[in-house]
Amino acid sequence: PYYVNTNQDLFVEASLHSPDPFLELFLHTCVASPTRHNPTTGVYTIIKDGCVKDPTYATFYSPDRHTLRFKFNAFQSIRNNPVAYLQCELVVCRAFDYSSRCYQGCIRRPKREASS
């Protein structure tokens, strides 16, 4: 466990361990959940479909494509829960493949029209 106080920034680094220099990481989804086994109940969404949902989220410089660095404020995700589990989904893509998910960035799902 990593202990952080309320209203304190939480810094995260994710790394891909591969000898292939032409792979890169993309943060697809990241949520904070009060339970380890059910990341859909009571979640606080930080990133969804590559779109930033938390106003305190920020990225940091990384020396290579194999590493992602970001931070967010723990206050938003903890709320009334003393424990939060951070669960993130990352995508591995070929560098410079402009049709890959990594280069699509934020994908906003279109809203469905309500029928009568």
Phi and psi in radians as a Rosetta constraint file:
Dihedral C 1 N 2 CA 2 C 2 CIRCULARHARMONIC -2.051 0.35
Dihedral N 2 CA 2 C 2 N 3 CIRCULARHARMONIC 2.154 0.35
Dihedral C 2 N 3 CA 3 C 3 CIRCULARHARMONIC -1.700 0.35
Dihedral N 3 CA 3 C 3 N 4 CIRCULARHARMONIC 2.299 0.35
Dihedral C 3 N 4 CA 4 C 4 CIRCULARHARMONIC -2.472 0.35
Dihedral N 4 CA 4 C 4 N 5 CIRCULARHARMONIC 2.466 0.35
Dihedral C 4 N 5 CA 5 C 5 CIRCULARHARMONIC -1.437 0.35
Dihedral N 5 CA 5 C 5 N 6 CIRCULARHARMONIC 2.759 0.35
Dihedral C 5 N 6 CA 6 C 6 CIRCULARHARMONIC -1.020 0.35
Dihedral N 6 CA 6 C 6 N 7 CIRCULARHARMONIC 2.483 0.35
Dihedral C 6 N 7 CA 7 C 7 CIRCULARHARMONIC 1.171 0.35
Dihedral N 7 CA 7 C 7 N 8 CIRCULARHARMONIC 0.407 0.35
Dihedral C 7 N 8 CA 8 C 8 CIRCULARHARMONIC -1.936 0.35
Dihedral N 8 CA 8 C 8 N 9 CIRCULARHARMONIC 2.523 0.35
Dihedral C 8 N 9 CA 9 C 9 CIRCULARHARMONIC -1.277 0.35
Dihedral N 9 CA 9 C 9 N 10 CIRCULARHARMONIC 2.429 0.35
Dihedral C 9 N 10 CA 10 C 10 CIRCULARHARMONIC -1.911 0.35
Dihedral N 10 CA 10 C 10 N 11 CIRCULARHARMONIC 2.130 0.35
Dihedral C 10 N 11 CA 11 C 11 CIRCULARHARMONIC -1.766 0.35
Dihedral N 11 CA 11 C 11 N 12 CIRCULARHARMONIC 2.329 0.35
Dihedral C 11 N 12 CA 12 C 12 CIRCULARHARMONIC -2.234 0.35
Dihedral N 12 CA 12 C 12 N 13 CIRCULARHARMONIC 2.461 0.35
Dihedral C 12 N 13 CA 13 C 13 CIRCULARHARMONIC -2.298 0.35
Dihedral N 13 CA 13 C 13 N 14 CIRCULARHARMONIC 2.272 0.35
Dihedral C 13 N 14 CA 14 C 14 CIRCULARHARMONIC -2.085 0.35
Dihedral N 14 CA 14 C 14 N 15 CIRCULARHARMONIC 2.353 0.35
Dihedral C 14 N 15 CA 15 C 15 CIRCULARHARMONIC -2.252 0.35
Dihedral N 15 CA 15 C 15 N 16 CIRCULARHARMONIC 2.523 0.35
Dihedral C 15 N 16 CA 16 C 16 CIRCULARHARMONIC -1.777 0.35
Dihedral N 16 CA 16 C 16 N 17 CIRCULARHARMONIC 2.174 0.35
Dihedral C 16 N 17 CA 17 C 17 CIRCULARHARMONIC -1.728 0.35
Dihedral N 17 CA 17 C 17 N 18 CIRCULARHARMONIC 1.669 0.35
Dihedral C 17 N 18 CA 18 C 18 CIRCULARHARMONIC -2.607 0.35
Dihedral N 18 CA 18 C 18 N 19 CIRCULARHARMONIC 2.486 0.35
Dihedral C 18 N 19 CA 19 C 19 CIRCULARHARMONIC -1.333 0.35
Dihedral N 19 CA 19 C 19 N 20 CIRCULARHARMONIC -0.180 0.35
Dihedral C 19 N 20 CA 20 C 20 CIRCULARHARMONIC -1.360 0.35
Dihedral N 20 CA 20 C 20 N 21 CIRCULARHARMONIC 1.950 0.35
Dihedral C 20 N 21 CA 21 C 21 CIRCULARHARMONIC -1.296 0.35
Dihedral N 21 CA 21 C 21 N 22 CIRCULARHARMONIC -0.137 0.35
Dihedral C 21 N 22 CA 22 C 22 CIRCULARHARMONIC -1.774 0.35
Dihedral N 22 CA 22 C 22 N 23 CIRCULARHARMONIC 0.442 0.35
Dihedral C 22 N 23 CA 23 C 23 CIRCULARHARMONIC -1.923 0.35
Dihedral N 23 CA 23 C 23 N 24 CIRCULARHARMONIC 2.590 0.35
Dihedral C 23 N 24 CA 24 C 24 CIRCULARHARMONIC -2.469 0.35
Dihedral N 24 CA 24 C 24 N 25 CIRCULARHARMONIC 2.818 0.35
Dihedral C 24 N 25 CA 25 C 25 CIRCULARHARMONIC -1.824 0.35
Dihedral N 25 CA 25 C 25 N 26 CIRCULARHARMONIC 2.578 0.35
Dihedral C 25 N 26 CA 26 C 26 CIRCULARHARMONIC -2.370 0.35
Dihedral N 26 CA 26 C 26 N 27 CIRCULARHARMONIC 2.270 0.35
Dihedral C 26 N 27 CA 27 C 27 CIRCULARHARMONIC -1.477 0.35
Dihedral N 27 CA 27 C 27 N 28 CIRCULARHARMONIC 1.858 0.35
Dihedral C 27 N 28 CA 28 C 28 CIRCULARHARMONIC -1.471 0.35
Dihedral N 28 CA 28 C 28 N 29 CIRCULARHARMONIC -0.913 0.35
Dihedral C 28 N 29 CA 29 C 29 CIRCULARHARMONIC -2.532 0.35
Dihedral N 29 CA 29 C 29 N 30 CIRCULARHARMONIC 2.472 0.35
Dihedral C 29 N 30 CA 30 C 30 CIRCULARHARMONIC -2.599 0.35
Dihedral N 30 CA 30 C 30 N 31 CIRCULARHARMONIC 2.161 0.35
Dihedral C 30 N 31 CA 31 C 31 CIRCULARHARMONIC -2.300 0.35
Dihedral N 31 CA 31 C 31 N 32 CIRCULARHARMONIC 2.682 0.35
Dihedral C 31 N 32 CA 32 C 32 CIRCULARHARMONIC -1.899 0.35
Dihedral N 32 CA 32 C 32 N 33 CIRCULARHARMONIC 2.260 0.35
Dihedral C 32 N 33 CA 33 C 33 CIRCULARHARMONIC -2.264 0.35
Dihedral N 33 CA 33 C 33 N 34 CIRCULARHARMONIC 2.563 0.35
Dihedral C 33 N 34 CA 34 C 34 CIRCULARHARMONIC -1.310 0.35
Dihedral N 34 CA 34 C 34 N 35 CIRCULARHARMONIC -0.203 0.35
Dihedral C 34 N 35 CA 35 C 35 CIRCULARHARMONIC -2.219 0.35
Dihedral N 35 CA 35 C 35 N 36 CIRCULARHARMONIC 2.633 0.35
Dihedral C 35 N 36 CA 36 C 36 CIRCULARHARMONIC -1.337 0.35
Dihedral N 36 CA 36 C 36 N 37 CIRCULARHARMONIC -0.551 0.35
Dihedral C 36 N 37 CA 37 C 37 CIRCULARHARMONIC -1.713 0.35
Dihedral N 37 CA 37 C 37 N 38 CIRCULARHARMONIC -0.214 0.35
Dihedral C 37 N 38 CA 38 C 38 CIRCULARHARMONIC -2.279 0.35
Dihedral N 38 CA 38 C 38 N 39 CIRCULARHARMONIC 1.500 0.35
Dihedral C 38 N 39 CA 39 C 39 CIRCULARHARMONIC -1.359 0.35
Dihedral N 39 CA 39 C 39 N 40 CIRCULARHARMONIC 0.351 0.35
Dihedral C 39 N 40 CA 40 C 40 CIRCULARHARMONIC -2.002 0.35
Dihedral N 40 CA 40 C 40 N 41 CIRCULARHARMONIC -0.238 0.35
Dihedral C 40 N 41 CA 41 C 41 CIRCULARHARMONIC -1.700 0.35
Dihedral N 41 CA 41 C 41 N 42 CIRCULARHARMONIC 2.169 0.35
Dihedral C 41 N 42 CA 42 C 42 CIRCULARHARMONIC 1.093 0.35
Dihedral N 42 CA 42 C 42 N 43 CIRCULARHARMONIC 0.562 0.35
Dihedral C 42 N 43 CA 43 C 43 CIRCULARHARMONIC -1.454 0.35
Dihedral N 43 CA 43 C 43 N 44 CIRCULARHARMONIC 2.674 0.35
Dihedral C 43 N 44 CA 44 C 44 CIRCULARHARMONIC -1.991 0.35
Dihedral N 44 CA 44 C 44 N 45 CIRCULARHARMONIC 2.084 0.35
Dihedral C 44 N 45 CA 45 C 45 CIRCULARHARMONIC -1.526 0.35
Dihedral N 45 CA 45 C 45 N 46 CIRCULARHARMONIC 2.210 0.35
Dihedral C 45 N 46 CA 46 C 46 CIRCULARHARMONIC -1.712 0.35
Dihedral N 46 CA 46 C 46 N 47 CIRCULARHARMONIC -0.815 0.35
Dihedral C 46 N 47 CA 47 C 47 CIRCULARHARMONIC -2.375 0.35
Dihedral N 47 CA 47 C 47 N 48 CIRCULARHARMONIC 2.380 0.35
Dihedral C 47 N 48 CA 48 C 48 CIRCULARHARMONIC -2.441 0.35
Dihedral N 48 CA 48 C 48 N 49 CIRCULARHARMONIC 2.217 0.35
Dihedral C 48 N 49 CA 49 C 49 CIRCULARHARMONIC 0.940 0.35
Dihedral N 49 CA 49 C 49 N 50 CIRCULARHARMONIC 0.582 0.35
Dihedral C 49 N 50 CA 50 C 50 CIRCULARHARMONIC 1.421 0.35
Dihedral N 50 CA 50 C 50 N 51 CIRCULARHARMONIC 0.027 0.35
Dihedral C 50 N 51 CA 51 C 51 CIRCULARHARMONIC -1.753 0.35
Dihedral N 51 CA 51 C 51 N 52 CIRCULARHARMONIC 2.329 0.35
Dihedral C 51 N 52 CA 52 C 52 CIRCULARHARMONIC -1.265 0.35
Dihedral N 52 CA 52 C 52 N 53 CIRCULARHARMONIC 2.198 0.35
Dihedral C 52 N 53 CA 53 C 53 CIRCULARHARMONIC -1.936 0.35
Dihedral N 53 CA 53 C 53 N 54 CIRCULARHARMONIC -0.335 0.35
Dihedral C 53 N 54 CA 54 C 54 CIRCULARHARMONIC -1.786 0.35
Dihedral N 54 CA 54 C 54 N 55 CIRCULARHARMONIC 2.111 0.35
Dihedral C 54 N 55 CA 55 C 55 CIRCULARHARMONIC -1.157 0.35
Dihedral N 55 CA 55 C 55 N 56 CIRCULARHARMONIC -0.247 0.35
Dihedral C 55 N 56 CA 56 C 56 CIRCULARHARMONIC -1.608 0.35
Dihedral N 56 CA 56 C 56 N 57 CIRCULARHARMONIC -0.050 0.35
Dihedral C 56 N 57 CA 57 C 57 CIRCULARHARMONIC -1.213 0.35
Dihedral N 57 CA 57 C 57 N 58 CIRCULARHARMONIC 2.406 0.35
Dihedral C 57 N 58 CA 58 C 58 CIRCULARHARMONIC -2.604 0.35
Dihedral N 58 CA 58 C 58 N 59 CIRCULARHARMONIC 2.558 0.35
Dihedral C 58 N 59 CA 59 C 59 CIRCULARHARMONIC -1.749 0.35
Dihedral N 59 CA 59 C 59 N 60 CIRCULARHARMONIC 2.795 0.35
Dihedral C 59 N 60 CA 60 C 60 CIRCULARHARMONIC -2.232 0.35
Dihedral N 60 CA 60 C 60 N 61 CIRCULARHARMONIC 2.733 0.35
Dihedral C 60 N 61 CA 61 C 61 CIRCULARHARMONIC -0.998 0.35
Dihedral N 61 CA 61 C 61 N 62 CIRCULARHARMONIC 2.449 0.35
Dihedral C 61 N 62 CA 62 C 62 CIRCULARHARMONIC -2.208 0.35
Dihedral N 62 CA 62 C 62 N 63 CIRCULARHARMONIC 2.438 0.35
Dihedral C 62 N 63 CA 63 C 63 CIRCULARHARMONIC -1.254 0.35
Dihedral N 63 CA 63 C 63 N 64 CIRCULARHARMONIC -0.248 0.35
Dihedral C 63 N 64 CA 64 C 64 CIRCULARHARMONIC -2.641 0.35
Dihedral N 64 CA 64 C 64 N 65 CIRCULARHARMONIC 3.006 0.35
Dihedral C 64 N 65 CA 65 C 65 CIRCULARHARMONIC -1.292 0.35
Dihedral N 65 CA 65 C 65 N 66 CIRCULARHARMONIC -0.270 0.35
Dihedral C 65 N 66 CA 66 C 66 CIRCULARHARMONIC -1.421 0.35
Dihedral N 66 CA 66 C 66 N 67 CIRCULARHARMONIC -0.081 0.35
Dihedral C 66 N 67 CA 67 C 67 CIRCULARHARMONIC -2.261 0.35
Dihedral N 67 CA 67 C 67 N 68 CIRCULARHARMONIC 2.358 0.35
Dihedral C 67 N 68 CA 68 C 68 CIRCULARHARMONIC -1.999 0.35
Dihedral N 68 CA 68 C 68 N 69 CIRCULARHARMONIC 2.418 0.35
Dihedral C 68 N 69 CA 69 C 69 CIRCULARHARMONIC -2.284 0.35
Dihedral N 69 CA 69 C 69 N 70 CIRCULARHARMONIC 2.284 0.35
Dihedral C 69 N 70 CA 70 C 70 CIRCULARHARMONIC -2.672 0.35
Dihedral N 70 CA 70 C 70 N 71 CIRCULARHARMONIC 2.955 0.35
Dihedral C 70 N 71 CA 71 C 71 CIRCULARHARMONIC -2.516 0.35
Dihedral N 71 CA 71 C 71 N 72 CIRCULARHARMONIC 2.775 0.35
Dihedral C 71 N 72 CA 72 C 72 CIRCULARHARMONIC -2.678 0.35
Dihedral N 72 CA 72 C 72 N 73 CIRCULARHARMONIC 2.858 0.35
Dihedral C 72 N 73 CA 73 C 73 CIRCULARHARMONIC -1.512 0.35
Dihedral N 73 CA 73 C 73 N 74 CIRCULARHARMONIC 2.224 0.35
Dihedral C 73 N 74 CA 74 C 74 CIRCULARHARMONIC -1.139 0.35
Dihedral N 74 CA 74 C 74 N 75 CIRCULARHARMONIC -0.404 0.35
Dihedral C 74 N 75 CA 75 C 75 CIRCULARHARMONIC -1.019 0.35
Dihedral N 75 CA 75 C 75 N 76 CIRCULARHARMONIC -0.770 0.35
Dihedral C 75 N 76 CA 76 C 76 CIRCULARHARMONIC -1.101 0.35
Dihedral N 76 CA 76 C 76 N 77 CIRCULARHARMONIC -0.714 0.35
Dihedral C 76 N 77 CA 77 C 77 CIRCULARHARMONIC -1.458 0.35
Dihedral N 77 CA 77 C 77 N 78 CIRCULARHARMONIC -0.468 0.35
Dihedral C 77 N 78 CA 78 C 78 CIRCULARHARMONIC -1.397 0.35
Dihedral N 78 CA 78 C 78 N 79 CIRCULARHARMONIC -0.796 0.35
Dihedral C 78 N 79 CA 79 C 79 CIRCULARHARMONIC 0.801 0.35
Dihedral N 79 CA 79 C 79 N 80 CIRCULARHARMONIC -1.978 0.35
Dihedral C 79 N 80 CA 80 C 80 CIRCULARHARMONIC -1.709 0.35
Dihedral N 80 CA 80 C 80 N 81 CIRCULARHARMONIC 0.091 0.35
Dihedral C 80 N 81 CA 81 C 81 CIRCULARHARMONIC -1.768 0.35
Dihedral N 81 CA 81 C 81 N 82 CIRCULARHARMONIC 2.282 0.35
Dihedral C 81 N 82 CA 82 C 82 CIRCULARHARMONIC -1.280 0.35
Dihedral N 82 CA 82 C 82 N 83 CIRCULARHARMONIC -0.295 0.35
Dihedral C 82 N 83 CA 83 C 83 CIRCULARHARMONIC -2.262 0.35
Dihedral N 83 CA 83 C 83 N 84 CIRCULARHARMONIC 2.444 0.35
Dihedral C 83 N 84 CA 84 C 84 CIRCULARHARMONIC -2.392 0.35
Dihedral N 84 CA 84 C 84 N 85 CIRCULARHARMONIC 2.405 0.35
Dihedral C 84 N 85 CA 85 C 85 CIRCULARHARMONIC -1.845 0.35
Dihedral N 85 CA 85 C 85 N 86 CIRCULARHARMONIC 2.191 0.35
Dihedral C 85 N 86 CA 86 C 86 CIRCULARHARMONIC -1.571 0.35
Dihedral N 86 CA 86 C 86 N 87 CIRCULARHARMONIC 2.160 0.35
Dihedral C 86 N 87 CA 87 C 87 CIRCULARHARMONIC -2.254 0.35
Dihedral N 87 CA 87 C 87 N 88 CIRCULARHARMONIC 2.087 0.35
Dihedral C 87 N 88 CA 88 C 88 CIRCULARHARMONIC -2.176 0.35
Dihedral N 88 CA 88 C 88 N 89 CIRCULARHARMONIC 2.548 0.35
Dihedral C 88 N 89 CA 89 C 89 CIRCULARHARMONIC -1.964 0.35
Dihedral N 89 CA 89 C 89 N 90 CIRCULARHARMONIC 2.199 0.35
Dihedral C 89 N 90 CA 90 C 90 CIRCULARHARMONIC -2.032 0.35
Dihedral N 90 CA 90 C 90 N 91 CIRCULARHARMONIC 2.620 0.35
Dihedral C 90 N 91 CA 91 C 91 CIRCULARHARMONIC -1.969 0.35
Dihedral N 91 CA 91 C 91 N 92 CIRCULARHARMONIC 2.397 0.35
Dihedral C 91 N 92 CA 92 C 92 CIRCULARHARMONIC -1.830 0.35
Dihedral N 92 CA 92 C 92 N 93 CIRCULARHARMONIC 2.208 0.35
Dihedral C 92 N 93 CA 93 C 93 CIRCULARHARMONIC -2.237 0.35
Dihedral N 93 CA 93 C 93 N 94 CIRCULARHARMONIC 2.862 0.35
Dihedral C 93 N 94 CA 94 C 94 CIRCULARHARMONIC -1.342 0.35
Dihedral N 94 CA 94 C 94 N 95 CIRCULARHARMONIC 2.280 0.35
Dihedral C 94 N 95 CA 95 C 95 CIRCULARHARMONIC -1.070 0.35
Dihedral N 95 CA 95 C 95 N 96 CIRCULARHARMONIC 2.494 0.35
Dihedral C 95 N 96 CA 96 C 96 CIRCULARHARMONIC 1.167 0.35
Dihedral N 96 CA 96 C 96 N 97 CIRCULARHARMONIC 0.237 0.35
Dihedral C 96 N 97 CA 97 C 97 CIRCULARHARMONIC -1.595 0.35
Dihedral N 97 CA 97 C 97 N 98 CIRCULARHARMONIC 1.651 0.35
Dihedral C 97 N 98 CA 98 C 98 CIRCULARHARMONIC -1.259 0.35
Dihedral N 98 CA 98 C 98 N 99 CIRCULARHARMONIC -0.104 0.35
Dihedral C 98 N 99 CA 99 C 99 CIRCULARHARMONIC -1.667 0.35
Dihedral N 99 CA 99 C 99 N 100 CIRCULARHARMONIC -0.043 0.35
Dihedral C 99 N 100 CA 100 C 100 CIRCULARHARMONIC -1.348 0.35
Dihedral N 100 CA 100 C 100 N 101 CIRCULARHARMONIC 2.878 0.35
Dihedral C 100 N 101 CA 101 C 101 CIRCULARHARMONIC -1.045 0.35
Dihedral N 101 CA 101 C 101 N 102 CIRCULARHARMONIC -0.583 0.35
Dihedral C 101 N 102 CA 102 C 102 CIRCULARHARMONIC -1.063 0.35
Dihedral N 102 CA 102 C 102 N 103 CIRCULARHARMONIC -0.614 0.35
Dihedral C 102 N 103 CA 103 C 103 CIRCULARHARMONIC -1.566 0.35
Dihedral N 103 CA 103 C 103 N 104 CIRCULARHARMONIC -0.170 0.35
Dihedral C 103 N 104 CA 104 C 104 CIRCULARHARMONIC -1.327 0.35
Dihedral N 104 CA 104 C 104 N 105 CIRCULARHARMONIC -0.432 0.35
Dihedral C 104 N 105 CA 105 C 105 CIRCULARHARMONIC 1.157 0.35
Dihedral N 105 CA 105 C 105 N 106 CIRCULARHARMONIC -2.490 0.35
Dihedral C 105 N 106 CA 106 C 106 CIRCULARHARMONIC -1.223 0.35
Dihedral N 106 CA 106 C 106 N 107 CIRCULARHARMONIC 2.223 0.35
Dihedral C 106 N 107 CA 107 C 107 CIRCULARHARMONIC -2.027 0.35
Dihedral N 107 CA 107 C 107 N 108 CIRCULARHARMONIC 1.939 0.35
Dihedral C 107 N 108 CA 108 C 108 CIRCULARHARMONIC -1.553 0.35
Dihedral N 108 CA 108 C 108 N 109 CIRCULARHARMONIC 2.190 0.35
Dihedral C 108 N 109 CA 109 C 109 CIRCULARHARMONIC -1.307 0.35
Dihedral N 109 CA 109 C 109 N 110 CIRCULARHARMONIC 2.314 0.35
Dihedral C 109 N 110 CA 110 C 110 CIRCULARHARMONIC -1.181 0.35
Dihedral N 110 CA 110 C 110 N 111 CIRCULARHARMONIC 2.478 0.35
Dihedral C 110 N 111 CA 111 C 111 CIRCULARHARMONIC -1.326 0.35
Dihedral N 111 CA 111 C 111 N 112 CIRCULARHARMONIC 2.461 0.35
Dihedral C 111 N 112 CA 112 C 112 CIRCULARHARMONIC -1.429 0.35
Dihedral N 112 CA 112 C 112 N 113 CIRCULARHARMONIC 2.531 0.35
Dihedral C 112 N 113 CA 113 C 113 CIRCULARHARMONIC -1.434 0.35
Dihedral N 113 CA 113 C 113 N 114 CIRCULARHARMONIC 2.347 0.35
Dihedral C 113 N 114 CA 114 C 114 CIRCULARHARMONIC -1.314 0.35
Dihedral N 114 CA 114 C 114 N 115 CIRCULARHARMONIC 2.331 0.35
Dihedral C 114 N 115 CA 115 C 115 CIRCULARHARMONIC -1.666 0.35
Dihedral N 115 CA 115 C 115 N 116 CIRCULARHARMONIC 2.750 0.35
